Amino acid sequence: MIKSIKGIPYKFKAKVWRYDGPNGWYFVSLPKKISKEIRTLLKSEEEGWGRLKATAKIGETEWLTAIWFDTKQDTYLLPLKAEVRVKKGLGTDDLVEVSIWV
């Protein structure tokens, strides 16, 4: 078991999407309501480019990561590591239930 980032828990469902740029990263966008709450409470904790350390979990798969604030979408983005996507068989447009702690 990995050591979790202790923090505020959130749970949501979102579709997986792929960034069309170089390397084609996969993400889920946090709901705007949750993003607004996180930004209100923790903006002062953000590191460069709106980064906040987090722990994420899909099913029984948990990993240390970060969420990034995207000003264009006005929401935080959670990158999905390739290892997690492969293990869970996730692809574009799949609906996933995500738990995060920030």
TIGU-264973 format. One record per atom (N, C-alpha, C): residue number from 0; chain; x, y, z. Coordinates in Angstrom, 3 decimals, decimal comma. Atoms other than C-alpha are relative to their C-alpha. Example, Ala and Ser with C-alpha at 12.3 -4.5 7.8 and 13.67 -1.06 7.14 Angstrom:
! residues 2
<atom><k>0</k><c>A</c><x>0,890</x><y>-1,190</y><z>0,000</z></atom>
<atom><k>0</k><c>A</c><x>12,300</x><y>-4,500</y><z>7,800</z></atom>
<atom><k>0</k><c>A</c><x>0,900</x><y>1,200</y><z>0,000</z></atom>
<atom><k>1</k><c>A</c><x>-0,820</x><y>-1,190</y><z>-0,060</z></atom>
<atom><k>1</k><c>A</c><x>13,670</x><y>-1,060</y><z>7,140</z></atom>
<atom><k>1</k><c>A</c><x>-0,770</x><y>1,090</y><z>0,730</z></atom>
***
This chain:
! residues 102
<atom><k>0</k><c>A</c><x>0,850</x><y>-1,194</y><z>0,000</z></atom>
<atom><k>0</k><c>A</c><x>0,000</x><y>0,000</y><z>0,000</z></atom>
<atom><k>0</k><c>A</c><x>0,881</x><y>1,238</y><z>0,000</z></atom>
<atom><k>1</k><c>A</c><x>-0,777</x><y>-1,238</y><z>0,050</z></atom>
<atom><k>1</k><c>A</c><x>1,300</x><y>3,456</y><z>-0,816</z></atom>
<atom><k>1</k><c>A</c><x>-0,433</x><y>0,924</y><z>1,121</z></atom>
<atom><k>2</k><c>A</c><x>0,345</x><y>-0,997</y><z>-1,011</z></atom>
<atom><k>2</k><c>A</c><x>1,382</x><y>6,285</y><z>1,662</z></atom>
<atom><k>2</k><c>A</c><x>-0,842</x><y>1,084</y><z>-0,670</z></atom>
<atom><k>3</k><c>A</c><x>0,915</x><y>-0,989</y><z>0,570</z></atom>
<atom><k>3</k><c>A</c><x>-1,581</x><y>8,554</y><z>0,923</z></atom>
<atom><k>3</k><c>A</c><x>0,359</x><y>1,400</y><z>0,446</z></atom>
<atom><k>4</k><c>A</c><x>-0,033</x><y>-1,402</y><z>-0,382</z></atom>
<atom><k>4</k><c>A</c><x>-1,496</x><y>12,314</y><z>0,896</z></atom>
<atom><k>4</k><c>A</c><x>-1,233</x><y>0,201</y><z>0,877</z></atom>
<atom><k>5</k><c>A</c><x>1,155</x><y>-0,243</y><z>-0,876</z></atom>
<atom><k>5</k><c>A</c><x>-3,684</x><y>13,212</y><z>3,856</z></atom>
<atom><k>5</k><c>A</c><x>-0,649</x><y>1,304</y><z>-0,427</z></atom>
<atom><k>6</k><c>A</c><x>0,669</x><y>-1,218</y><z>0,417</z></atom>
<atom><k>6</k><c>A</c><x>-6,278</x><y>15,739</y><z>2,923</z></atom>
<atom><k>6</k><c>A</c><x>-1,491</x><y>-0,193</y><z>-0,137</z></atom>
<atom><k>7</k><c>A</c><x>1,449</x><y>-0,029</y><z>0,179</z></atom>
<atom><k>7</k><c>A</c><x>-9,816</x><y>16,476</y><z>1,881</z></atom>
<atom><k>7</k><c>A</c><x>-0,395</x><y>-1,060</y><z>-1,039</z></atom>
<atom><k>8</k><c>A</c><x>0,425</x><y>1,023</y><z>0,967</z></atom>
<atom><k>8</k><c>A</c><x>-11,585</x><y>13,512</y><z>0,218</z></atom>
<atom><k>8</k><c>A</c><x>-1,100</x><y>0,501</y><z>-0,932</z></atom>
<atom><k>9</k><c>A</c><x>1,036</x><y>-0,294</y><z>0,995</z></atom>
<atom><k>9</k><c>A</c><x>-13,651</x><y>13,867</y><z>-2,954</z></atom>
<atom><k>9</k><c>A</c><x>-0,242</x><y>-1,270</y><z>-0,803</z></atom>
<atom><k>10</k><c>A</c><x>0,350</x><y>1,145</y><z>0,830</z></atom>
<atom><k>10</k><c>A</c><x>-15,476</x><y>11,241</y><z>-5,021</z></atom>
<atom><k>10</k><c>A</c><x>-0,900</x><y>0,499</y><z>-1,122</z></atom>
<atom><k>11</k><c>A</c><x>0,779</x><y>-0,461</y><z>1,155</z></atom>
<atom><k>11</k><c>A</c><x>-16,877</x><y>11,752</y><z>-8,515</z></atom>
<atom><k>11</k><c>A</c><x>0,118</x><y>-0,997</y><z>-1,138</z></atom>
<atom><k>12</k><c>A</c><x>-0,066</x><y>0,781</y><z>1,236</z></atom>
<atom><k>12</k><c>A</c><x>-17,577</x><y>10,135</y><z>-11,873</z></atom>
<atom><k>12</k><c>A</c><x>0,335</x><y>0,963</y><z>-1,128</z></atom>
<atom><k>13</k><c>A</c><x>-0,394</x><y>-0,835</y><z>1,137</z></atom>
<atom><k>13</k><c>A</c><x>-16,007</x><y>11,472</y><z>-15,060</z></atom>
<atom><k>13</k><c>A</c><x>0,441</x><y>-0,893</y><z>-1,157</z></atom>
<atom><k>14</k><c>A</c><x>-0,466</x><y>0,725</y><z>1,191</z></atom>
<atom><k>14</k><c>A</c><x>-15,173</x><y>10,424</y><z>-18,616</z></atom>
<atom><k>14</k><c>A</c><x>1,490</x><y>0,244</y><z>-0,210</z></atom>
<atom><k>15</k><c>A</c><x>-1,413</x><y>-0,097</y><z>0,372</z></atom>
<atom><k>15</k><c>A</c><x>-11,594</x><y>9,718</y><z>-19,624</z></atom>
<atom><k>15</k><c>A</c><x>0,087</x><y>0,711</y><z>-1,347</z></atom>
<atom><k>16</k><c>A</c><x>-0,233</x><y>-0,662</y><z>1,286</z></atom>
<atom><k>16</k><c>A</c><x>-10,320</x><y>12,014</y><z>-22,374</z></atom>
<atom><k>16</k><c>A</c><x>1,507</x><y>0,080</y><z>-0,254</z></atom>
<atom><k>17</k><c>A</c><x>-1,401</x><y>-0,011</y><z>0,421</z></atom>
<atom><k>17</k><c>A</c><x>-7,069</x><y>12,257</y><z>-24,307</z></atom>
<atom><k>17</k><c>A</c><x>0,367</x><y>1,370</y><z>-0,559</z></atom>
<atom><k>18</k><c>A</c><x>-0,550</x><y>-1,247</y><z>0,518</z></atom>
<atom><k>18</k><c>A</c><x>-5,044</x><y>15,396</y><z>-24,879</z></atom>
<atom><k>18</k><c>A</c><x>0,612</x><y>-0,280</y><z>-1,366</z></atom>
<atom><k>19</k><c>A</c><x>-0,455</x><y>0,233</y><z>1,372</z></atom>
<atom><k>19</k><c>A</c><x>-4,276</x><y>15,736</y><z>-28,604</z></atom>
<atom><k>19</k><c>A</c><x>1,437</x><y>0,424</y><z>-0,267</z></atom>
<atom><k>20</k><c>A</c><x>-1,361</x><y>-0,483</y><z>0,203</z></atom>
<atom><k>20</k><c>A</c><x>-0,829</x><y>17,268</y><z>-28,116</z></atom>
<atom><k>20</k><c>A</c><x>1,032</x><y>-1,108</y><z>0,066</z></atom>
<atom><k>21</k><c>A</c><x>-1,092</x><y>0,967</y><z>-0,075</z></atom>
<atom><k>21</k><c>A</c><x>2,566</x><y>15,596</y><z>-27,918</z></atom>
<atom><k>21</k><c>A</c><x>-0,183</x><y>-0,943</y><z>1,189</z></atom>
<atom><k>22</k><c>A</c><x>0,057</x><y>1,067</y><z>-1,003</z></atom>
<atom><k>22</k><c>A</c><x>2,618</x><y>12,322</y><z>-25,928</z></atom>
<atom><k>22</k><c>A</c><x>-1,419</x><y>-0,441</y><z>0,353</z></atom>
<atom><k>23</k><c>A</c><x>1,382</x><y>0,430</y><z>-0,157</z></atom>
<atom><k>23</k><c>A</c><x>-1,201</x><y>12,208</y><z>-25,799</z></atom>
<atom><k>23</k><c>A</c><x>-0,405</x><y>-0,471</y><z>1,383</z></atom>
<atom><k>24</k><c>A</c><x>0,379</x><y>0,354</y><z>-1,365</z></atom>
<atom><k>24</k><c>A</c><x>-1,763</x><y>12,187</y><z>-22,034</z></atom>
<atom><k>24</k><c>A</c><x>-1,505</x><y>-0,202</y><z>0,113</z></atom>
<atom><k>25</k><c>A</c><x>1,404</x><y>0,248</y><z>-0,311</z></atom>
<atom><k>25</k><c>A</c><x>-5,066</x><y>10,871</y><z>-20,674</z></atom>
<atom><k>25</k><c>A</c><x>-0,338</x><y>0,655</y><z>1,332</z></atom>
<atom><k>26</k><c>A</c><x>0,435</x><y>-0,724</y><z>-1,183</z></atom>
<atom><k>26</k><c>A</c><x>-7,059</x><y>12,790</y><z>-18,065</z></atom>
<atom><k>26</k><c>A</c><x>-1,449</x><y>-0,307</y><z>0,321</z></atom>
<atom><k>27</k><c>A</c><x>1,398</x><y>-0,218</y><z>-0,335</z></atom>
<atom><k>27</k><c>A</c><x>-10,301</x><y>13,069</y><z>-16,201</z></atom>
<atom><k>27</k><c>A</c><x>-0,066</x><y>1,417</y><z>0,555</z></atom>
<atom><k>28</k><c>A</c><x>0,215</x><y>-1,356</y><z>-0,510</z></atom>
<atom><k>28</k><c>A</c><x>-11,651</x><y>16,541</y><z>-15,459</z></atom>
<atom><k>28</k><c>A</c><x>-0,856</x><y>-0,099</y><z>1,258</z></atom>
<atom><k>29</k><c>A</c><x>0,810</x><y>-0,040</y><z>-1,203</z></atom>
<atom><k>29</k><c>A</c><x>-12,882</x><y>17,141</y><z>-11,951</z></atom>
<atom><k>29</k><c>A</c><x>-1,237</x><y>0,838</y><z>-0,258</z></atom>
<atom><k>30</k><c>A</c><x>1,194</x><y>-0,831</y><z>0,157</z></atom>
<atom><k>30</k><c>A</c><x>-16,433</x><y>18,457</y><z>-11,732</z></atom>
<atom><k>30</k><c>A</c><x>0,285</x><y>1,438</y><z>0,436</z></atom>
<atom><k>31</k><c>A</c><x>-0,273</x><y>-1,420</y><z>-0,291</z></atom>
<atom><k>31</k><c>A</c><x>-16,496</x><y>22,269</y><z>-11,686</z></atom>
<atom><k>31</k><c>A</c><x>-0,340</x><y>0,378</y><z>1,432</z></atom>
<atom><k>32</k><c>A</c><x>0,371</x><y>-0,305</y><z>-1,382</z></atom>
<atom><k>32</k><c>A</c><x>-18,264</x><y>22,375</y><z>-8,322</z></atom>
<atom><k>32</k><c>A</c><x>1,112</x><y>-0,424</y><z>0,970</z></atom>
<atom><k>33</k><c>A</c><x>-1,100</x><y>0,489</y><z>-0,847</z></atom>
<atom><k>33</k><c>A</c><x>-15,515</x><y>20,278</y><z>-6,710</z></atom>
<atom><k>33</k><c>A</c><x>1,238</x><y>0,852</y><z>-0,227</z></atom>
<atom><k>34</k><c>A</c><x>-1,167</x><y>-0,829</y><z>0,317</z></atom>
<atom><k>34</k><c>A</c><x>-12,813</x><y>22,275</y><z>-8,503</z></atom>
<atom><k>34</k><c>A</c><x>-0,093</x><y>1,366</y><z>0,658</z></atom>
<atom><k>35</k><c>A</c><x>0,184</x><y>-1,314</y><z>-0,613</z></atom>
<atom><k>35</k><c>A</c><x>-14,276</x><y>25,541</y><z>-7,269</z></atom>
<atom><k>35</k><c>A</c><x>0,262</x><y>-0,069</y><z>1,502</z></atom>
<atom><k>36</k><c>A</c><x>-0,226</x><y>0,162</y><z>-1,438</z></atom>
<atom><k>36</k><c>A</c><x>-14,296</x><y>24,258</y><z>-3,686</z></atom>
<atom><k>36</k><c>A</c><x>1,488</x><y>-0,177</y><z>0,304</z></atom>
<atom><k>37</k><c>A</c><x>-1,435</x><y>0,229</y><z>-0,211</z></atom>
<atom><k>37</k><c>A</c><x>-10,705</x><y>22,979</y><z>-3,933</z></atom>
<atom><k>37</k><c>A</c><x>0,775</x><y>1,297</y><z>-0,206</z></atom>
<atom><k>38</k><c>A</c><x>-0,722</x><y>-1,240</y><z>0,306</z></atom>
<atom><k>38</k><c>A</c><x>-9,533</x><y>26,243</y><z>-5,511</z></atom>
<atom><k>38</k><c>A</c><x>-0,212</x><y>1,032</y><z>1,106</z></atom>
<atom><k>39</k><c>A</c><x>0,308</x><y>-0,939</y><z>-1,075</z></atom>
<atom><k>39</k><c>A</c><x>-11,261</x><y>28,295</y><z>-2,812</z></atom>
<atom><k>39</k><c>A</c><x>0,787</x><y>-0,344</y><z>1,265</z></atom>
<atom><k>40</k><c>A</c><x>-0,645</x><y>0,437</y><z>-1,237</z></atom>
<atom><k>40</k><c>A</c><x>-9,786</x><y>26,227</y><z>0,022</z></atom>
<atom><k>40</k><c>A</c><x>1,522</x><y>-0,100</y><z>-0,094</z></atom>
<atom><k>41</k><c>A</c><x>-1,409</x><y>0,391</y><z>0,079</z></atom>
<atom><k>41</k><c>A</c><x>-6,338</x><y>25,344</y><z>-1,320</z></atom>
<atom><k>41</k><c>A</c><x>0,845</x><y>0,750</y><z>-1,024</z></atom>
<atom><k>42</k><c>A</c><x>-0,776</x><y>-0,736</y><z>1,005</z></atom>
<atom><k>42</k><c>A</c><x>-5,244</x><y>27,887</y><z>-3,958</z></atom>
<atom><k>42</k><c>A</c><x>1,366</x><y>0,416</y><z>0,546</z></atom>
<atom><k>43</k><c>A</c><x>-1,265</x><y>-0,439</y><z>-0,594</z></atom>
<atom><k>43</k><c>A</c><x>-2,543</x><y>29,114</y><z>-1,555</z></atom>
<atom><k>43</k><c>A</c><x>1,016</x><y>-1,142</y><z>0,096</z></atom>
<atom><k>44</k><c>A</c><x>-0,883</x><y>1,174</y><z>-0,069</z></atom>
<atom><k>44</k><c>A</c><x>-1,105</x><y>25,558</y><z>-1,506</z></atom>
<atom><k>44</k><c>A</c><x>0,502</x><y>-0,436</y><z>-1,382</z></atom>
<atom><k>45</k><c>A</c><x>-0,397</x><y>0,400</y><z>1,350</z></atom>
<atom><k>45</k><c>A</c><x>-0,747</x><y>25,324</y><z>-5,297</z></atom>
<atom><k>45</k><c>A</c><x>1,476</x><y>0,291</y><z>-0,245</z></atom>
<atom><k>46</k><c>A</c><x>-1,369</x><y>-0,192</y><z>0,456</z></atom>
<atom><k>46</k><c>A</c><x>2,713</x><y>24,895</y><z>-6,727</z></atom>
<atom><k>46</k><c>A</c><x>-0,079</x><y>0,557</y><z>-1,420</z></atom>
<atom><k>47</k><c>A</c><x>-0,011</x><y>-0,547</y><z>1,353</z></atom>
<atom><k>47</k><c>A</c><x>3,725</x><y>25,991</y><z>-10,235</z></atom>
<atom><k>47</k><c>A</c><x>-1,088</x><y>-0,564</y><z>-0,888</z></atom>
<atom><k>48</k><c>A</c><x>1,026</x><y>0,364</y><z>0,984</z></atom>
<atom><k>48</k><c>A</c><x>1,039</x><y>25,920</y><z>-12,945</z></atom>
<atom><k>48</k><c>A</c><x>-1,253</x><y>-0,569</y><z>0,647</z></atom>
<atom><k>49</k><c>A</c><x>1,239</x><y>0,432</y><z>-0,647</z></atom>
<atom><k>49</k><c>A</c><x>-1,770</x><y>25,338</y><z>-10,440</z></atom>
<atom><k>49</k><c>A</c><x>0,001</x><y>-1,443</y><z>0,460</z></atom>
<atom><k>50</k><c>A</c><x>-0,159</x><y>1,405</y><z>-0,382</z></atom>
<atom><k>50</k><c>A</c><x>-0,442</x><y>21,967</y><z>-9,252</z></atom>
<atom><k>50</k><c>A</c><x>-0,257</x><y>-0,183</y><z>1,491</z></atom>
<atom><k>51</k><c>A</c><x>0,235</x><y>0,405</y><z>-1,380</z></atom>
<atom><k>51</k><c>A</c><x>-1,732</x><y>20,364</y><z>-6,056</z></atom>
<atom><k>51</k><c>A</c><x>0,283</x><y>-1,492</y><z>0,135</z></atom>
<atom><k>52</k><c>A</c><x>-0,268</x><y>1,420</y><z>-0,246</z></atom>
<atom><k>52</k><c>A</c><x>-0,378</x><y>17,080</y><z>-4,705</z></atom>
<atom><k>52</k><c>A</c><x>-1,281</x><y>-0,683</y><z>0,448</z></atom>
<atom><k>53</k><c>A</c><x>1,220</x><y>0,742</y><z>-0,303</z></atom>
<atom><k>53</k><c>A</c><x>-3,018</x><y>14,397</y><z>-4,361</z></atom>
<atom><k>53</k><c>A</c><x>0,286</x><y>-1,493</y><z>0,010</z></atom>
<atom><k>54</k><c>A</c><x>0,055</x><y>1,446</y><z>0,132</z></atom>
<atom><k>54</k><c>A</c><x>-3,723</x><y>10,724</y><z>-3,934</z></atom>
<atom><k>54</k><c>A</c><x>-1,276</x><y>-0,296</y><z>-0,771</z></atom>
<atom><k>55</k><c>A</c><x>1,170</x><y>0,356</y><z>0,801</z></atom>
<atom><k>55</k><c>A</c><x>-6,093</x><y>9,183</y><z>-6,484</z></atom>
<atom><k>55</k><c>A</c><x>-0,238</x><y>-1,499</y><z>0,111</z></atom>
<atom><k>56</k><c>A</c><x>0,363</x><y>1,414</y><z>-0,067</z></atom>
<atom><k>56</k><c>A</c><x>-7,950</x><y>5,891</y><z>-6,502</z></atom>
<atom><k>56</k><c>A</c><x>-1,133</x><y>-0,281</y><z>-0,972</z></atom>
<atom><k>57</k><c>A</c><x>1,041</x><y>0,526</y><z>0,881</z></atom>
<atom><k>57</k><c>A</c><x>-9,935</x><y>4,048</y><z>-9,165</z></atom>
<atom><k>57</k><c>A</c><x>-0,099</x><y>-1,481</y><z>0,330</z></atom>
<atom><k>58</k><c>A</c><x>0,143</x><y>1,380</y><z>-0,466</z></atom>
<atom><k>58</k><c>A</c><x>-11,349</x><y>0,758</y><z>-7,926</z></atom>
<atom><k>58</k><c>A</c><x>0,933</x><y>-0,216</y><z>1,184</z></atom>
<atom><k>59</k><c>A</c><x>-0,968</x><y>0,284</y><z>-1,068</z></atom>
<atom><k>59</k><c>A</c><x>-8,637</x><y>-0,773</y><z>-5,755</z></atom>
<atom><k>59</k><c>A</c><x>1,389</x><y>0,554</y><z>-0,328</z></atom>
<atom><k>60</k><c>A</c><x>-1,293</x><y>-0,531</y><z>0,430</z></atom>
<atom><k>60</k><c>A</c><x>-5,819</x><y>0,979</y><z>-7,650</z></atom>
<atom><k>60</k><c>A</c><x>0,160</x><y>1,427</y><z>0,505</z></atom>
<atom><k>61</k><c>A</c><x>-0,254</x><y>-1,300</y><z>-0,613</z></atom>
<atom><k>61</k><c>A</c><x>-4,390</x><y>3,914</y><z>-5,688</z></atom>
<atom><k>61</k><c>A</c><x>1,404</x><y>0,451</y><z>-0,366</z></atom>
<atom><k>62</k><c>A</c><x>-1,320</x><y>-0,495</y><z>0,352</z></atom>
<atom><k>62</k><c>A</c><x>-1,503</x><y>6,175</y><z>-6,676</z></atom>
<atom><k>62</k><c>A</c><x>0,192</x><y>1,438</y><z>0,458</z></atom>
<atom><k>63</k><c>A</c><x>-0,357</x><y>-1,379</y><z>-0,307</z></atom>
<atom><k>63</k><c>A</c><x>0,302</x><y>9,359</y><z>-5,677</z></atom>
<atom><k>63</k><c>A</c><x>0,087</x><y>0,770</y><z>-1,302</z></atom>
<atom><k>64</k><c>A</c><x>0,063</x><y>-0,785</y><z>1,232</z></atom>
<atom><k>64</k><c>A</c><x>-0,200</x><y>12,118</y><z>-8,217</z></atom>
<atom><k>64</k><c>A</c><x>-0,148</x><y>1,472</y><z>0,345</z></atom>
<atom><k>65</k><c>A</c><x>0,323</x><y>-1,410</y><z>-0,214</z></atom>
<atom><k>65</k><c>A</c><x>-1,177</x><y>15,751</y><z>-8,596</z></atom>
<atom><k>65</k><c>A</c><x>-1,159</x><y>0,338</y><z>-0,923</z></atom>
<atom><k>66</k><c>A</c><x>1,004</x><y>-0,548</y><z>0,901</z></atom>
<atom><k>66</k><c>A</c><x>-4,099</x><y>17,646</y><z>-10,028</z></atom>
<atom><k>66</k><c>A</c><x>0,502</x><y>1,363</y><z>-0,452</z></atom>
<atom><k>67</k><c>A</c><x>-0,484</x><y>-1,250</y><z>0,608</z></atom>
<atom><k>67</k><c>A</c><x>-3,508</x><y>20,659</y><z>-12,275</z></atom>
<atom><k>67</k><c>A</c><x>-1,199</x><y>0,853</y><z>-0,368</z></atom>
<atom><k>68</k><c>A</c><x>1,106</x><y>-0,880</y><z>0,364</z></atom>
<atom><k>68</k><c>A</c><x>-5,769</x><y>23,671</y><z>-12,693</z></atom>
<atom><k>68</k><c>A</c><x>0,159</x><y>0,449</y><z>-1,443</z></atom>
<atom><k>69</k><c>A</c><x>0,018</x><y>-0,390</y><z>1,406</z></atom>
<atom><k>69</k><c>A</c><x>-6,675</x><y>24,288</y><z>-16,322</z></atom>
<atom><k>69</k><c>A</c><x>-0,893</x><y>1,231</y><z>-0,136</z></atom>
<atom><k>70</k><c>A</c><x>0,760</x><y>-1,249</y><z>0,087</z></atom>
<atom><k>70</k><c>A</c><x>-7,718</x><y>27,908</y><z>-16,830</z></atom>
<atom><k>70</k><c>A</c><x>-0,957</x><y>-0,007</y><z>-1,190</z></atom>
<atom><k>71</k><c>A</c><x>0,885</x><y>0,053</y><z>1,165</z></atom>
<atom><k>71</k><c>A</c><x>-9,255</x><y>27,111</y><z>-20,252</z></atom>
<atom><k>71</k><c>A</c><x>-1,304</x><y>-0,730</y><z>0,330</z></atom>
<atom><k>72</k><c>A</c><x>1,198</x><y>0,761</y><z>-0,371</z></atom>
<atom><k>72</k><c>A</c><x>-11,654</x><y>24,549</y><z>-18,785</z></atom>
<atom><k>72</k><c>A</c><x>-0,561</x><y>0,438</y><z>1,350</z></atom>
<atom><k>73</k><c>A</c><x>0,394</x><y>-0,484</y><z>-1,323</z></atom>
<atom><k>73</k><c>A</c><x>-11,868</x><y>26,301</y><z>-15,399</z></atom>
<atom><k>73</k><c>A</c><x>-0,271</x><y>-1,155</y><z>0,963</z></atom>
<atom><k>74</k><c>A</c><x>0,125</x><y>1,169</y><z>-0,858</z></atom>
<atom><k>74</k><c>A</c><x>-11,371</x><y>22,996</y><z>-13,608</z></atom>
<atom><k>74</k><c>A</c><x>1,368</x><y>-0,653</y><z>0,185</z></atom>
<atom><k>75</k><c>A</c><x>-1,229</x><y>0,773</y><z>-0,195</z></atom>
<atom><k>75</k><c>A</c><x>-8,681</x><y>20,714</y><z>-12,231</z></atom>
<atom><k>75</k><c>A</c><x>-0,033</x><y>-1,237</y><z>-0,882</z></atom>
<atom><k>76</k><c>A</c><x>-0,167</x><y>1,192</y><z>0,809</z></atom>
<atom><k>76</k><c>A</c><x>-7,367</x><y>17,862</y><z>-14,348</z></atom>
<atom><k>76</k><c>A</c><x>0,807</x><y>-1,024</y><z>0,785</z></atom>
<atom><k>77</k><c>A</c><x>-0,727</x><y>1,107</y><z>-0,612</z></atom>
<atom><k>77</k><c>A</c><x>-6,258</x><y>14,482</y><z>-13,019</z></atom>
<atom><k>77</k><c>A</c><x>0,596</x><y>-0,840</y><z>-1,120</z></atom>
<atom><k>78</k><c>A</c><x>-0,615</x><y>0,852</y><z>1,019</z></atom>
<atom><k>78</k><c>A</c><x>-3,704</x><y>12,775</y><z>-15,265</z></atom>
<atom><k>78</k><c>A</c><x>-0,095</x><y>-1,466</y><z>0,409</z></atom>
<atom><k>79</k><c>A</c><x>0,065</x><y>1,441</y><z>-0,263</z></atom>
<atom><k>79</k><c>A</c><x>-4,120</x><y>9,006</y><z>-15,565</z></atom>
<atom><k>79</k><c>A</c><x>1,284</x><y>-0,650</y><z>-0,495</z></atom>
<atom><k>80</k><c>A</c><x>-1,249</x><y>0,676</y><z>0,368</z></atom>
<atom><k>80</k><c>A</c><x>-0,826</x><y>7,139</y><z>-15,511</z></atom>
<atom><k>80</k><c>A</c><x>-0,301</x><y>-1,181</y><z>-0,911</z></atom>
<atom><k>81</k><c>A</c><x>0,173</x><y>1,118</y><z>0,925</z></atom>
<atom><k>81</k><c>A</c><x>-0,391</x><y>4,572</y><z>-18,283</z></atom>
<atom><k>81</k><c>A</c><x>-0,184</x><y>-1,309</y><z>0,766</z></atom>
<atom><k>82</k><c>A</c><x>0,096</x><y>1,221</y><z>-0,809</z></atom>
<atom><k>82</k><c>A</c><x>0,088</x><y>1,855</y><z>-15,651</z></atom>
<atom><k>82</k><c>A</c><x>-1,421</x><y>-0,190</y><z>0,539</z></atom>
<atom><k>83</k><c>A</c><x>1,368</x><y>0,057</y><z>-0,520</z></atom>
<atom><k>83</k><c>A</c><x>-3,316</x><y>2,689</y><z>-14,146</z></atom>
<atom><k>83</k><c>A</c><x>-0,983</x><y>-0,286</y><z>-1,129</z></atom>
<atom><k>84</k><c>A</c><x>0,906</x><y>0,212</y><z>1,142</z></atom>
<atom><k>84</k><c>A</c><x>-5,056</x><y>2,884</y><z>-17,531</z></atom>
<atom><k>84</k><c>A</c><x>0,047</x><y>-1,442</y><z>-0,485</z></atom>
<atom><k>85</k><c>A</c><x>-0,156</x><y>1,378</y><z>0,478</z></atom>
<atom><k>85</k><c>A</c><x>-3,640</x><y>-0,487</y><z>-18,615</z></atom>
<atom><k>85</k><c>A</c><x>-0,606</x><y>-0,975</y><z>1,008</z></atom>
<atom><k>86</k><c>A</c><x>0,501</x><y>0,890</y><z>-1,049</z></atom>
<atom><k>86</k><c>A</c><x>-4,424</x><y>-2,164</y><z>-15,292</z></atom>
<atom><k>86</k><c>A</c><x>-1,525</x><y>-0,012</y><z>0,053</z></atom>
<atom><k>87</k><c>A</c><x>1,455</x><y>-0,123</y><z>-0,063</z></atom>
<atom><k>87</k><c>A</c><x>-8,012</x><y>-0,890</y><z>-15,390</z></atom>
<atom><k>87</k><c>A</c><x>-0,674</x><y>-0,124</y><z>-1,369</z></atom>
<atom><k>88</k><c>A</c><x>0,549</x><y>0,122</y><z>1,342</z></atom>
<atom><k>88</k><c>A</c><x>-8,440</x><y>-1,237</y><z>-19,177</z></atom>
<atom><k>88</k><c>A</c><x>-0,770</x><y>1,238</y><z>-0,435</z></atom>
<atom><k>89</k><c>A</c><x>0,696</x><y>-1,259</y><z>0,270</z></atom>
<atom><k>89</k><c>A</c><x>-9,398</x><y>2,433</y><z>-19,527</z></atom>
<atom><k>89</k><c>A</c><x>0,425</x><y>0,621</y><z>-1,323</z></atom>
<atom><k>90</k><c>A</c><x>-0,256</x><y>-0,712</y><z>1,242</z></atom>
<atom><k>90</k><c>A</c><x>-9,692</x><y>4,313</y><z>-22,785</z></atom>
<atom><k>90</k><c>A</c><x>-0,869</x><y>1,237</y><z>-0,087</z></atom>
<atom><k>91</k><c>A</c><x>0,765</x><y>-1,222</y><z>0,231</z></atom>
<atom><k>91</k><c>A</c><x>-11,164</x><y>7,508</y><z>-24,182</z></atom>
<atom><k>91</k><c>A</c><x>-1,501</x><y>-0,254</y><z>0,117</z></atom>
<atom><k>92</k><c>A</c><x>1,451</x><y>0,010</y><z>-0,207</z></atom>
<atom><k>92</k><c>A</c><x>-14,787</x><y>8,151</y><z>-23,163</z></atom>
<atom><k>92</k><c>A</c><x>-0,503</x><y>-1,027</y><z>1,006</z></atom>
<atom><k>93</k><c>A</c><x>0,443</x><y>0,905</y><z>-1,062</z></atom>
<atom><k>93</k><c>A</c><x>-14,838</x><y>5,459</y><z>-20,459</z></atom>
<atom><k>93</k><c>A</c><x>-0,388</x><y>0,831</y><z>1,218</z></atom>
<atom><k>94</k><c>A</c><x>0,455</x><y>-0,672</y><z>-1,209</z></atom>
<atom><k>94</k><c>A</c><x>-16,776</x><y>6,595</y><z>-17,397</z></atom>
<atom><k>94</k><c>A</c><x>0,620</x><y>-0,707</y><z>1,207</z></atom>
<atom><k>95</k><c>A</c><x>-0,670</x><y>0,589</y><z>-1,166</z></atom>
<atom><k>95</k><c>A</c><x>-14,796</x><y>6,064</y><z>-14,181</z></atom>
<atom><k>95</k><c>A</c><x>-0,457</x><y>0,687</y><z>1,276</z></atom>
<atom><k>96</k><c>A</c><x>0,251</x><y>-0,568</y><z>-1,322</z></atom>
<atom><k>96</k><c>A</c><x>-15,506</x><y>6,574</y><z>-10,509</z></atom>
<atom><k>96</k><c>A</c><x>1,357</x><y>0,203</y><z>0,651</z></atom>
<atom><k>97</k><c>A</c><x>-1,314</x><y>-0,391</y><z>-0,527</z></atom>
<atom><k>97</k><c>A</c><x>-12,580</x><y>8,402</y><z>-8,931</z></atom>
<atom><k>97</k><c>A</c><x>-0,158</x><y>0,518</y><z>1,424</z></atom>
<atom><k>98</k><c>A</c><x>-0,129</x><y>-0,605</y><z>-1,331</z></atom>
<atom><k>98</k><c>A</c><x>-11,683</x><y>9,108</y><z>-5,322</z></atom>
<atom><k>98</k><c>A</c><x>1,339</x><y>0,719</y><z>0,026</z></atom>
<atom><k>99</k><c>A</c><x>-1,269</x><y>-0,720</y><z>-0,169</z></atom>
<atom><k>99</k><c>A</c><x>-9,065</x><y>11,761</y><z>-4,606</z></atom>
<atom><k>99</k><c>A</c><x>0,038</x><y>0,625</y><z>1,383</z></atom>
<atom><k>100</k><c>A</c><x>-0,252</x><y>-0,698</y><z>-1,240</z></atom>
<atom><k>100</k><c>A</c><x>-7,558</x><y>13,294</y><z>-1,519</z></atom>
<atom><k>100</k><c>A</c><x>1,008</x><y>1,097</y><z>-0,302</z></atom>
<atom><k>101</k><c>A</c><x>-0,917</x><y>-1,119</y><z>0,244</z></atom>
<atom><k>101</k><c>A</c><x>-5,971</x><y>16,768</y><z>-1,773</z></atom>
<atom><k>101</k><c>A</c><x>0,253</x><y>0,752</y><z>1,278</z></atom>
***
